[in-house]
Structure formats: C-alpha cells, structure tokens
C-alpha cells in the first residue's frame, strides 16, 4: 500500500464531493467548462488514485 497515493486520492475525492454539491466551486479547479463533468471526473480520479494506492 502506498500511502501517498491514498492520501492524494482522498484529497481529490473530497474535492470531487465539494464540486458535486457546490457547482460554483468548479471555477477553482476546472477540467472543463461544465461543472457536472468536472465533478464526475474529479470523483473518478480520486477513486482511481485510492485504488492505485491500495494495489501498488
């Protein structure tokens, strides 16, 4: 288990949850112009980082 990946994944996951419930926060971390796409991408990236940290 790589704790750095898990920690980064948790931070990104929290950012994804915040942007999902508060779409106006997307302007600070913008992957695209649509808030819903950005929040879903952030959630998926956070889960991916956590899984990567647990596997590696």
C-alpha distance matrix in Angstrom:
0.0 3.8 6.1 9.0 8.6 8.2 11.1 13.1 12.8 14.1 16.8 17.8 17.9 20.2 22.3 22.7 23.9 26.3 27.7 28.1 30.2 31.9 32.8 34.6 31.3 30.6 33.0 30.5 27.7 29.6 28.3 31.6 34.8 34.2 32.3 31.1 29.6 27.8 26.3 25.2 23.7 21.8 20.5 19.4 17.7 15.8 14.7 13.8 11.6 9.8 9.6 8.6 5.6 4.7 6.2 5.6
3.8 0.0 3.8 5.6 5.7 6.6 8.9 10.4 11.0 12.7 14.8 15.8 16.6 18.8 20.4 21.2 22.8 24.8 26.1 27.0 29.1 30.4 31.1 32.6 29.3 28.5 30.5 27.9 25.1 27.2 26.0 29.5 32.7 32.5 30.6 29.8 28.2 26.0 24.9 24.2 22.3 20.1 19.5 18.6 16.2 14.4 14.3 13.2 10.2 9.2 10.0 8.2 4.8 6.4 8.0 6.2
6.1 3.8 0.0 3.8 5.5 5.0 6.0 8.5 9.6 10.4 12.3 14.1 14.9 16.4 18.3 19.6 20.8 22.5 24.2 25.3 27.1 28.3 29.3 30.6 27.2 26.8 28.9 26.0 23.6 26.1 25.4 28.9 31.9 31.6 29.4 28.9 27.7 25.2 23.7 23.5 21.9 19.3 18.6 18.5 16.1 13.7 14.0 13.8 10.5 9.1 11.1 10.1 6.4 8.1 10.8 9.7
9.0 5.6 3.8 0.0 3.8 5.4 5.1 6.1 8.4 9.9 10.7 12.2 14.0 15.5 16.6 18.2 20.0 21.3 22.6 24.1 26.1 26.8 27.6 28.6 25.0 24.5 26.2 23.3 20.8 23.3 22.7 26.4 29.4 29.5 27.4 27.3 25.9 23.1 22.1 22.2 20.2 17.5 17.6 17.5 14.6 12.5 13.8 13.2 9.5 9.4 11.9 10.3 7.2 10.2 12.4 10.8
8.6 5.7 5.5 3.8 0.0 3.8 5.5 5.2 5.9 8.5 9.9 10.4 11.8 14.1 15.2 16.0 18.1 19.8 20.8 22.0 24.3 25.3 25.7 27.1 23.8 22.9 24.8 22.3 19.4 21.5 20.4 23.9 27.1 27.0 25.1 24.6 23.0 20.5 19.6 19.2 17.1 14.7 14.6 14.1 11.2 9.5 10.4 9.5 5.7 6.2 8.5 6.8 4.5 8.1 10.0 9.0
8.2 6.6 5.0 5.4 3.8 0.0 3.8 5.5 4.9 6.1 8.7 9.8 10.2 12.2 14.1 14.9 16.2 18.3 19.8 20.6 22.6 23.9 24.9 26.5 23.2 22.7 25.1 22.6 20.0 22.2 21.4 24.8 27.7 27.1 24.8 24.0 22.9 20.6 19.0 18.6 17.2 14.6 13.7 13.6 11.6 8.8 9.2 9.5 6.4 4.6 7.7 7.7 4.9 7.0 10.1 10.3
11.1 8.9 6.0 5.1 5.5 3.8 0.0 3.8 5.4 5.2 6.3 8.7 9.8 10.7 12.5 14.2 15.4 16.7 18.5 19.9 21.6 22.4 23.6 24.8 21.3 21.2 23.3 20.5 18.3 21.1 20.9 24.3 27.0 26.7 24.1 23.9 23.1 20.3 18.7 19.1 17.8 14.6 14.2 15.0 12.7 9.6 11.2 12.0 8.7 7.7 11.2 11.1 8.5 10.7 13.9 13.6
13.1 10.4 8.5 6.1 5.2 5.5 3.8 0.0 3.8 5.4 5.1 6.2 8.5 9.9 10.6 12.2 14.3 15.4 16.5 18.2 20.3 20.8 21.5 22.5 19.0 18.5 20.4 17.6 15.1 17.7 17.4 20.9 23.7 23.6 21.4 21.4 20.3 17.3 16.2 16.7 14.9 11.8 12.2 12.9 10.0 7.6 10.2 10.4 7.0 7.8 11.3 10.6 9.1 12.1 14.6 14.0
12.8 11.0 9.6 8.4 5.9 4.9 5.4 3.8 0.0 3.8 5.4 5.1 5.9 8.6 9.8 10.3 12.2 14.2 15.2 16.1 18.4 19.6 20.2 21.9 18.7 17.9 20.4 18.1 15.3 17.4 16.7 19.9 22.8 22.2 19.9 19.3 18.2 15.7 14.2 14.1 12.6 9.7 9.2 9.7 7.4 4.3 6.4 7.3 4.6 4.8 8.4 8.8 8.0 10.5 12.9 13.4
14.1 12.7 10.4 9.9 8.5 6.1 5.2 5.4 3.8 0.0 3.8 5.5 4.9 6.1 8.6 9.7 10.5 12.3 14.2 15.1 16.7 18.0 19.3 20.9 17.7 17.7 20.4 18.1 15.8 18.4 18.3 21.4 23.7 22.8 20.0 19.5 19.1 16.6 14.3 14.7 14.2 10.9 9.8 11.4 10.0 6.3 8.0 10.2 8.1 6.9 10.6 11.8 10.4 12.0 15.2 15.9
16.8 14.8 12.3 10.7 9.9 8.7 6.3 5.1 5.4 3.8 0.0 3.8 5.4 5.2 6.3 8.7 10.0 10.7 12.4 14.2 15.8 16.3 17.5 18.5 15.0 15.2 17.4 14.8 12.9 15.8 16.3 19.5 21.7 21.2 18.4 18.5 18.3 15.2 13.4 14.7 13.8 10.1 10.3 12.4 10.5 7.4 10.4 12.2 9.9 9.9 13.6 14.2 13.0 15.2 18.1 18.3
17.8 15.8 14.1 12.2 10.4 9.8 8.7 6.2 5.1 5.5 3.8 0.0 3.8 5.4 5.0 6.1 8.7 9.8 10.5 12.1 14.4 15.0 15.4 16.8 13.6 12.9 15.4 13.2 10.6 13.0 12.9 16.1 18.5 18.0 15.5 15.4 14.7 11.8 10.2 11.3 10.1 6.4 7.2 9.2 7.1 4.8 8.4 10.0 8.4 9.5 12.7 13.3 13.1 15.5 17.8 18.2
17.9 16.6 14.9 14.0 11.8 10.2 9.8 8.5 5.9 4.9 5.4 3.8 0.0 3.8 5.3 5.0 6.2 8.6 9.9 10.4 12.5 14.0 14.9 17.0 14.2 13.8 16.9 15.3 12.8 14.8 14.7 17.3 19.5 18.2 15.4 14.6 14.4 12.1 9.5 10.0 10.0 6.7 5.3 8.0 7.5 4.4 6.7 9.5 9.0 8.9 11.9 13.5 13.4 15.0 17.5 18.7
20.2 18.8 16.4 15.5 14.1 12.2 10.7 9.9 8.6 6.1 5.2 5.4 3.8 0.0 3.8 5.3 5.1 6.2 8.6 9.8 10.9 12.0 13.6 15.3 12.3 12.9 15.9 14.1 12.6 15.1 15.9 18.4 20.0 18.7 15.4 15.2 15.8 13.2 10.4 11.9 12.5 9.0 8.1 11.4 11.0 8.1 10.4 13.3 12.4 12.0 15.2 16.8 16.2 17.7 20.6 21.7
22.3 20.4 18.3 16.6 15.2 14.1 12.5 10.6 9.8 8.6 6.3 5.0 5.3 3.8 0.0 3.8 5.5 5.1 6.2 8.5 10.2 10.2 11.2 12.4 9.2 9.4 12.2 10.4 8.8 11.4 12.6 15.1 16.6 15.7 12.6 13.0 13.5 10.4 8.2 10.6 10.7 7.1 7.9 11.2 10.4 8.6 11.7 14.0 13.1 13.8 16.9 18.0 17.8 19.8 22.3 23.0
22.7 21.2 19.6 18.2 16.0 14.9 14.2 12.2 10.3 9.7 8.7 6.1 5.0 5.3 3.8 0.0 3.8 5.4 5.2 6.0 8.7 9.7 10.1 12.4 9.9 9.3 12.7 11.9 9.7 11.2 11.6 13.6 15.2 13.6 10.5 10.0 10.5 8.0 5.1 7.0 7.8 4.7 4.7 8.4 8.7 7.6 10.0 12.4 12.7 13.3 15.9 17.4 17.9 19.6 21.7 22.9
23.9 22.8 20.8 20.0 18.1 16.2 15.4 14.3 12.2 10.5 10.0 8.7 6.2 5.1 5.5 3.8 0.0 3.8 5.5 5.0 6.4 8.4 10.0 12.5 10.6 11.0 14.6 14.0 12.6 14.2 15.0 16.5 17.5 15.5 12.0 11.1 12.6 10.8 7.2 8.9 10.9 8.3 6.9 10.7 11.7 9.9 11.4 14.6 15.0 14.7 17.3 19.3 19.5 20.7 23.2 24.7
26.3 24.8 22.5 21.3 19.8 18.3 16.7 15.4 14.2 12.3 10.7 9.8 8.6 6.2 5.1 5.4 3.8 0.0 3.8 5.4 5.4 5.8 8.0 9.7 7.4 8.9 12.2 11.5 11.0 13.0 14.7 16.2 16.6 15.0 11.3 11.6 13.5 11.2 8.2 11.1 12.7 10.0 9.8 13.6 14.1 12.4 14.7 17.5 17.4 17.5 20.4 22.0 22.0 23.5 26.1 27.3
27.7 26.1 24.2 22.6 20.8 19.8 18.5 16.5 15.2 14.2 12.4 10.5 9.9 8.6 6.2 5.2 5.5 3.8 0.0 3.8 5.5 4.9 5.1 7.3 5.6 5.8 9.4 9.6 8.8 10.0 11.6 12.6 12.9 11.2 7.5 8.2 10.1 7.8 5.3 8.8 10.4 8.4 9.2 12.7 13.3 12.7 15.0 17.4 17.7 18.5 21.0 22.5 22.9 24.7 26.9 28.0
28.1 27.0 25.3 24.1 22.0 20.6 19.9 18.2 16.1 15.1 14.2 12.1 10.4 9.8 8.5 6.0 5.0 5.4 3.8 0.0 3.8 5.7 6.0 9.4 8.9 8.7 12.5 13.2 12.1 12.6 13.5 13.8 14.1 11.5 7.9 6.9 9.4 8.5 5.1 7.4 10.3 9.1 8.6 11.9 13.6 13.0 14.5 17.2 18.2 18.6 20.7 22.6 23.4 24.6 26.8 28.3
30.2 29.1 27.1 26.1 24.3 22.6 21.6 20.3 18.4 16.7 15.8 14.4 12.5 10.9 10.2 8.7 6.4 5.4 5.5 3.8 0.0 3.8 6.2 9.1 9.1 10.3 13.7 14.4 14.3 15.1 16.6 16.8 16.5 13.9 10.2 9.7 12.8 11.9 8.8 11.2 14.0 12.6 11.9 15.4 17.0 15.9 17.3 20.3 21.0 21.0 23.3 25.5 25.9 26.9 29.3 31.0
31.9 30.4 28.3 26.8 25.3 23.9 22.4 20.8 19.6 18.0 16.3 15.0 14.0 12.0 10.2 9.7 8.4 5.8 4.9 5.7 3.8 0.0 3.8 5.5 5.9 7.9 10.7 11.7 12.3 13.3 15.5 15.6 14.8 12.8 9.1 10.1 13.1 11.7 9.5 12.7 14.9 13.3 13.6 17.2 18.1 17.3 19.3 22.0 22.4 22.8 25.4 27.1 27.4 28.9 31.3 32.6
32.8 31.1 29.3 27.6 25.7 24.9 23.6 21.5 20.2 19.3 17.5 15.4 14.9 13.6 11.2 10.1 10.0 8.0 5.1 6.0 6.2 3.8 0.0 3.8 5.3 5.6 8.4 10.4 10.8 10.7 12.8 12.3 11.1 9.1 5.6 7.4 10.3 9.1 8.0 11.3 13.2 12.4 13.4 16.5 17.4 17.4 19.6 21.8 22.4 23.4 25.7 27.1 27.9 29.6 31.7 32.8
34.6 32.6 30.6 28.6 27.1 26.5 24.8 22.5 21.9 20.9 18.5 16.8 17.0 15.3 12.4 12.4 12.5 9.7 7.3 9.4 9.1 5.5 3.8 0.0 3.8 5.4 6.4 8.6 10.3 10.6 13.5 13.1 11.4 10.5 7.7 10.5 13.0 11.2 10.8 14.4 15.7 14.6 16.2 19.3 19.6 19.6 22.2 24.2 24.4 25.6 28.1 29.3 29.7 31.8 33.9 34.7
31.3 29.3 27.2 25.0 23.8 23.2 21.3 19.0 18.7 17.7 15.0 13.6 14.2 12.3 9.2 9.9 10.6 7.4 5.6 8.9 9.1 5.9 5.3 3.8 0.0 3.8 5.5 5.9 7.5 9.0 12.1 12.8 12.1 11.7 8.6 11.2 13.0 10.3 9.7 13.5 14.3 12.4 14.2 17.4 17.2 16.8 19.8 21.7 21.5 22.7 25.5 26.4 26.6 28.8 31.1 31.7
30.6 28.5 26.8 24.5 22.9 22.7 21.2 18.5 17.9 17.7 15.2 12.9 13.8 12.9 9.4 9.3 11.0 8.9 5.8 8.7 10.3 7.9 5.6 5.4 3.8 0.0 3.8 5.3 5.3 5.5 8.5 9.0 8.6 8.5 5.8 8.9 9.9 7.0 7.6 11.2 11.5 10.2 12.7 15.4 15.1 15.5 18.5 19.9 20.0 21.7 24.2 24.9 25.6 27.9 29.8 30.3
33.0 30.5 28.9 26.2 24.8 25.1 23.3 20.4 20.4 20.4 17.4 15.4 16.9 15.9 12.2 12.7 14.6 12.2 9.4 12.5 13.7 10.7 8.4 6.4 5.5 3.8 0.0 3.8 5.6 5.5 9.2 9.4 8.5 9.7 8.3 11.9 12.5 9.7 11.1 14.6 14.3 13.2 16.1 18.5 17.8 18.4 21.6 22.7 22.5 24.5 27.0 27.3 27.9 30.6 32.3 32.5
30.5 27.9 26.0 23.3 22.3 22.6 20.5 17.6 18.1 18.1 14.8 13.2 15.3 14.1 10.4 11.9 14.0 11.5 9.6 13.2 14.4 11.7 10.4 8.6 5.9 5.3 3.8 0.0 3.8 6.1 9.7 11.3 11.5 12.8 10.9 14.0 14.3 10.9 11.8 15.3 14.5 12.6 15.6 18.1 16.7 16.9 20.4 21.4 20.6 22.6 25.5 25.5 25.7 28.5 30.5 30.4
27.7 25.1 23.6 20.8 19.4 20.0 18.3 15.1 15.3 15.8 12.9 10.6 12.8 12.6 8.8 9.7 12.6 11.0 8.8 12.1 14.3 12.3 10.8 10.3 7.5 5.3 5.6 3.8 0.0 3.8 6.6 9.1 10.4 11.5 9.9 12.4 11.8 8.1 9.4 12.5 11.1 9.3 12.6 14.7 13.1 13.7 17.2 17.9 17.3 19.5 22.2 22.1 22.6 25.5 27.2 27.1
29.6 27.2 26.1 23.3 21.5 22.2 21.1 17.7 17.4 18.4 15.8 13.0 14.8 15.1 11.4 11.2 14.2 13.0 10.0 12.6 15.1 13.3 10.7 10.6 9.0 5.5 5.5 6.1 3.8 0.0 3.8 5.5 6.9 8.6 8.0 10.7 9.6 6.5 9.1 11.8 10.3 9.8 13.3 14.8 13.6 15.1 18.3 18.6 18.6 21.2 23.3 23.2 24.3 27.1 28.4 28.4
28.3 26.0 25.4 22.7 20.4 21.4 20.9 17.4 16.7 18.3 16.3 12.9 14.7 15.9 12.6 11.6 15.0 14.7 11.6 13.5 16.6 15.5 12.8 13.5 12.1 8.5 9.2 9.7 6.6 3.8 0.0 3.8 7.1 8.5 8.8 10.5 8.1 5.5 8.9 10.4 8.0 8.6 12.2 12.7 11.6 14.0 16.7 16.5 16.9 19.8 21.5 21.2 22.8 25.5 26.4 26.5
31.6 29.5 28.9 26.4 23.9 24.8 24.3 20.9 19.9 21.4 19.5 16.1 17.3 18.4 15.1 13.6 16.5 16.2 12.6 13.8 16.8 15.6 12.3 13.1 12.8 9.0 9.4 11.3 9.1 5.5 3.8 0.0 3.8 5.6 7.4 9.2 6.9 5.9 9.7 10.9 9.5 11.0 14.1 14.6 14.3 16.8 19.2 19.1 20.1 22.8 24.2 24.2 26.0 28.5 29.3 29.6
34.8 32.7 31.9 29.4 27.1 27.7 27.0 23.7 22.8 23.7 21.7 18.5 19.5 20.0 16.6 15.2 17.5 16.6 12.9 14.1 16.5 14.8 11.1 11.4 12.1 8.6 8.5 11.5 10.4 6.9 7.1 3.8 0.0 3.8 6.4 9.1 8.1 7.8 11.0 12.8 12.3 13.6 16.4 17.4 17.5 19.6 22.0 22.3 23.3 25.8 27.3 27.6 29.3 31.7 32.6 33.1
34.2 32.5 31.6 29.5 27.0 27.1 26.7 23.6 22.2 22.8 21.2 18.0 18.2 18.7 15.7 13.6 15.5 15.0 11.2 11.5 13.9 12.8 9.1 10.5 11.7 8.5 9.7 12.8 11.5 8.6 8.5 5.6 3.8 0.0 3.8 5.7 5.6 6.5 8.9 10.4 11.0 12.6 14.7 15.8 16.7 18.6 20.5 21.3 22.7 24.8 26.2 27.0 28.8 30.8 31.8 32.7
32.3 30.6 29.4 27.4 25.1 24.8 24.1 21.4 19.9 20.0 18.4 15.5 15.4 15.4 12.6 10.5 12.0 11.3 7.5 7.9 10.2 9.1 5.6 7.7 8.6 5.8 8.3 10.9 9.9 8.0 8.8 7.4 6.4 3.8 0.0 3.8 5.5 5.2 6.2 8.7 9.9 10.6 12.3 14.3 15.3 16.5 18.5 19.9 21.1 22.7 24.5 25.5 27.0 28.9 30.3 31.3
31.1 29.8 28.9 27.3 24.6 24.0 23.9 21.4 19.3 19.5 18.5 15.4 14.6 15.2 13.0 10.0 11.1 11.6 8.2 6.9 9.7 10.1 7.4 10.5 11.2 8.9 11.9 14.0 12.4 10.7 10.5 9.2 9.1 5.7 3.8 0.0 3.8 5.4 5.2 6.2 8.5 9.9 10.7 12.3 14.1 15.4 16.7 18.3 20.0 21.4 22.7 24.2 25.8 27.4 28.7 30.1
29.6 28.2 27.7 25.9 23.0 22.9 23.1 20.3 18.2 19.1 18.3 14.7 14.4 15.8 13.5 10.5 12.6 13.5 10.1 9.4 12.8 13.1 10.3 13.0 13.0 9.9 12.5 14.3 11.8 9.6 8.1 6.9 8.1 5.6 5.5 3.8 0.0 3.8 5.5 5.3 6.0 8.5 10.0 10.6 12.1 14.2 15.5 16.3 18.2 20.1 21.1 22.1 24.2 25.9 26.8 28.0
27.8 26.0 25.2 23.1 20.5 20.6 20.3 17.3 15.7 16.6 15.2 11.8 12.1 13.2 10.4 8.0 10.8 11.2 7.8 8.5 11.9 11.7 9.1 11.2 10.3 7.0 9.7 10.9 8.1 6.5 5.5 5.9 7.8 6.5 5.2 5.4 3.8 0.0 3.8 5.5 5.1 6.1 8.6 9.9 10.4 12.2 14.3 15.2 16.3 18.4 20.0 20.7 22.3 24.4 25.6 26.5
26.3 24.9 23.7 22.1 19.6 19.0 18.7 16.2 14.2 14.3 13.4 10.2 9.5 10.4 8.2 5.1 7.2 8.2 5.3 5.1 8.8 9.5 8.0 10.8 9.7 7.6 11.1 11.8 9.4 9.1 8.9 9.7 11.0 8.9 6.2 5.2 5.5 3.8 0.0 3.8 5.5 5.1 6.2 8.6 9.8 10.5 12.4 14.1 15.3 16.7 18.5 19.8 21.1 22.8 24.4 25.6
25.2 24.2 23.5 22.2 19.2 18.6 19.1 16.7 14.1 14.7 14.7 11.3 10.0 11.9 10.6 7.0 8.9 11.1 8.8 7.4 11.2 12.7 11.3 14.4 13.5 11.2 14.6 15.3 12.5 11.8 10.4 10.9 12.8 10.4 8.7 6.2 5.3 5.5 3.8 0.0 3.8 5.4 5.1 6.2 8.5 9.9 10.7 12.2 14.2 15.5 16.6 18.1 20.0 21.3 22.5 24.1
23.7 22.3 21.9 20.2 17.1 17.2 17.8 14.9 12.6 14.2 13.8 10.1 10.0 12.5 10.7 7.8 10.9 12.7 10.4 10.3 14.0 14.9 13.2 15.7 14.3 11.5 14.3 14.5 11.1 10.3 8.0 9.5 12.3 11.0 9.9 8.5 6.0 5.1 5.5 3.8 0.0 3.8 5.5 5.2 6.0 8.6 10.0 10.4 12.2 14.3 15.4 16.1 18.2 20.0 20.9 22.0
21.8 20.1 19.3 17.5 14.7 14.6 14.6 11.8 9.7 10.9 10.1 6.4 6.7 9.0 7.1 4.7 8.3 10.0 8.4 9.1 12.6 13.3 12.4 14.6 12.4 10.2 13.2 12.6 9.3 9.8 8.6 11.0 13.6 12.6 10.6 9.9 8.5 6.1 5.1 5.4 3.8 0.0 3.8 5.5 5.0 6.1 8.7 9.8 10.5 12.4 14.3 15.1 16.4 18.5 19.9 20.8
20.5 19.5 18.6 17.6 14.6 13.7 14.2 12.2 9.2 9.8 10.3 7.2 5.3 8.1 7.9 4.7 6.9 9.8 9.2 8.6 11.9 13.6 13.4 16.2 14.2 12.7 16.1 15.6 12.6 13.3 12.2 14.1 16.4 14.7 12.3 10.7 10.0 8.6 6.2 5.1 5.5 3.8 0.0 3.8 5.5 5.1 6.3 8.6 10.0 10.8 12.4 14.2 15.5 16.8 18.5 20.0
19.4 18.6 18.5 17.5 14.1 13.6 15.0 12.9 9.7 11.4 12.4 9.2 8.0 11.4 11.2 8.4 10.7 13.6 12.7 11.9 15.4 17.2 16.5 19.3 17.4 15.4 18.5 18.1 14.7 14.8 12.7 14.6 17.4 15.8 14.3 12.3 10.6 9.9 8.6 6.2 5.2 5.5 3.8 0.0 3.8 5.4 5.2 6.1 8.6 10.0 10.6 12.1 14.2 15.4 16.4 18.0
17.7 16.2 16.1 14.6 11.2 11.6 12.7 10.0 7.4 10.0 10.5 7.1 7.5 11.0 10.4 8.7 11.7 14.1 13.3 13.6 17.0 18.1 17.4 19.6 17.2 15.1 17.8 16.7 13.1 13.6 11.6 14.3 17.5 16.7 15.3 14.1 12.1 10.4 9.8 8.5 6.0 5.0 5.5 3.8 0.0 3.8 5.5 5.0 6.1 8.7 9.9 10.3 12.2 14.3 15.2 16.1
15.8 14.4 13.7 12.5 9.5 8.8 9.6 7.6 4.3 6.3 7.4 4.8 4.4 8.1 8.6 7.6 9.9 12.4 12.7 13.0 15.9 17.3 17.4 19.6 16.8 15.5 18.4 16.9 13.7 15.1 14.0 16.8 19.6 18.6 16.5 15.4 14.2 12.2 10.5 9.9 8.6 6.1 5.1 5.4 3.8 0.0 3.8 5.4 5.2 6.3 8.7 9.8 10.6 12.5 14.3 15.4
14.7 14.3 14.0 13.8 10.4 9.2 11.2 10.2 6.4 8.0 10.4 8.4 6.7 10.4 11.7 10.0 11.4 14.7 15.0 14.5 17.3 19.3 19.6 22.2 19.8 18.5 21.6 20.4 17.2 18.3 16.7 19.2 22.0 20.5 18.5 16.7 15.5 14.3 12.4 10.7 10.0 8.7 6.3 5.2 5.5 3.8 0.0 3.8 5.5 5.1 6.2 8.5 9.8 10.7 12.3 14.2
13.8 13.2 13.8 13.2 9.5 9.5 12.0 10.4 7.3 10.2 12.2 10.0 9.5 13.3 14.0 12.4 14.6 17.5 17.4 17.2 20.3 22.0 21.8 24.2 21.7 19.9 22.7 21.4 17.9 18.6 16.5 19.1 22.3 21.3 19.9 18.3 16.3 15.2 14.1 12.2 10.4 9.8 8.6 6.1 5.0 5.4 3.8 0.0 3.8 5.5 5.2 6.0 8.5 9.9 10.5 11.9
11.6 10.2 10.5 9.5 5.7 6.4 8.7 7.0 4.6 8.1 9.9 8.4 9.0 12.4 13.1 12.7 15.0 17.4 17.7 18.2 21.0 22.4 22.4 24.4 21.5 20.0 22.5 20.6 17.3 18.6 16.9 20.1 23.3 22.7 21.1 20.0 18.2 16.3 15.3 14.2 12.2 10.5 10.0 8.6 6.1 5.2 5.5 3.8 0.0 3.8 5.5 5.0 6.1 8.6 9.9 10.4
9.8 9.2 9.1 9.4 6.2 4.6 7.7 7.8 4.8 6.9 9.9 9.5 8.9 12.0 13.8 13.3 14.7 17.5 18.5 18.6 21.0 22.8 23.4 25.6 22.7 21.7 24.5 22.6 19.5 21.2 19.8 22.8 25.8 24.8 22.7 21.4 20.1 18.4 16.7 15.5 14.3 12.4 10.8 10.0 8.7 6.3 5.1 5.5 3.8 0.0 3.8 5.4 5.1 6.2 8.7 10.1
9.6 10.0 11.1 11.9 8.5 7.7 11.2 11.3 8.4 10.6 13.6 12.7 11.9 15.2 16.9 15.9 17.3 20.4 21.0 20.7 23.3 25.4 25.7 28.1 25.5 24.2 27.0 25.5 22.2 23.3 21.5 24.2 27.3 26.2 24.5 22.7 21.1 20.0 18.5 16.6 15.4 14.3 12.4 10.6 9.9 8.7 6.2 5.2 5.5 3.8 0.0 3.8 5.4 5.1 6.1 8.5
8.6 8.2 10.1 10.3 6.8 7.7 11.1 10.6 8.8 11.8 14.2 13.3 13.5 16.8 18.0 17.4 19.3 22.0 22.5 22.6 25.5 27.1 27.1 29.3 26.4 24.9 27.3 25.5 22.1 23.2 21.2 24.2 27.6 27.0 25.5 24.2 22.1 20.7 19.8 18.1 16.1 15.1 14.2 12.1 10.3 9.8 8.5 6.0 5.0 5.4 3.8 0.0 3.8 5.5 5.2 5.9
5.6 4.8 6.4 7.2 4.5 4.9 8.5 9.1 8.0 10.4 13.0 13.1 13.4 16.2 17.8 17.9 19.5 22.0 22.9 23.4 25.9 27.4 27.9 29.7 26.6 25.6 27.9 25.7 22.6 24.3 22.8 26.0 29.3 28.8 27.0 25.8 24.2 22.3 21.1 20.0 18.2 16.4 15.5 14.2 12.2 10.6 9.8 8.5 6.1 5.1 5.4 3.8 0.0 3.8 5.6 5.5
4.7 6.4 8.1 10.2 8.1 7.0 10.7 12.1 10.5 12.0 15.2 15.5 15.0 17.7 19.8 19.6 20.7 23.5 24.7 24.6 26.9 28.9 29.6 31.8 28.8 27.9 30.6 28.5 25.5 27.1 25.5 28.5 31.7 30.8 28.9 27.4 25.9 24.4 22.8 21.3 20.0 18.5 16.8 15.4 14.3 12.5 10.7 9.9 8.6 6.2 5.1 5.5 3.8 0.0 3.8 5.8
6.2 8.0 10.8 12.4 10.0 10.1 13.9 14.6 12.9 15.2 18.1 17.8 17.5 20.6 22.3 21.7 23.2 26.1 26.9 26.8 29.3 31.3 31.7 33.9 31.1 29.8 32.3 30.5 27.2 28.4 26.4 29.3 32.6 31.8 30.3 28.7 26.8 25.6 24.4 22.5 20.9 19.9 18.5 16.4 15.2 14.3 12.3 10.5 9.9 8.7 6.1 5.2 5.6 3.8 0.0 3.8
5.6 6.2 9.7 10.8 9.0 10.3 13.6 14.0 13.4 15.9 18.3 18.2 18.7 21.7 23.0 22.9 24.7 27.3 28.0 28.3 31.0 32.6 32.8 34.7 31.7 30.3 32.5 30.4 27.1 28.4 26.5 29.6 33.1 32.7 31.3 30.1 28.0 26.5 25.6 24.1 22.0 20.8 20.0 18.0 16.1 15.4 14.2 11.9 10.4 10.1 8.5 5.9 5.5 5.8 3.8 0.0
